[in-house]
């Protein structure tokens, strides 16, 4: 079951990268707070996000709902994704290990440039940056809270994406809140 969890994360990364390469729309630089009803979080985004919902096949012929909010700018994509997993996914595995698996799956697509364990409102989290061979940098903060995985991601062209003021504002603005 954990293998499917990791596989799903890898598949999502590929899909998101494809979306980035295909995006050419120019988004406004007006920052807005995204705080979906029942989402349990808030984040500042550099524009009004496009929200999609998708059913994802997970272990044991089960389906879970994934919600994704994205703002695509000409060279950078800001995305927050969240999904609830059944309680048996990751049962007996420390949350930090699950987050390391997400990091390892993502890093398998390029070179791991930075990695740090952290906490978001007391929940286990991890932030890492991966550089791919296509001159894309992926900066991801993952948070595990009560069987919900949050992925806060910046995809951008060129090195140093993780240090831009906009990327830092987006990543650092993520906070867990009462739904």
Secondary structure, DSSP 8 states (H G I E B T S, - for coil): -HHHHHHHHHHHHHHHHHHHHH---------EEE--TTT-EEEEESS--EEEEEEEEETTTEEEEEEEEEEE-SSEEEEEEEEE--TTTTTTS-HHHHHHHHHHHHHTTSEEEEEEEEEETTEEEEEEEEE-TTSEEEEEEEEEETTEEEEEEEEEESTTGGGSHHHHHHHHH-EE---
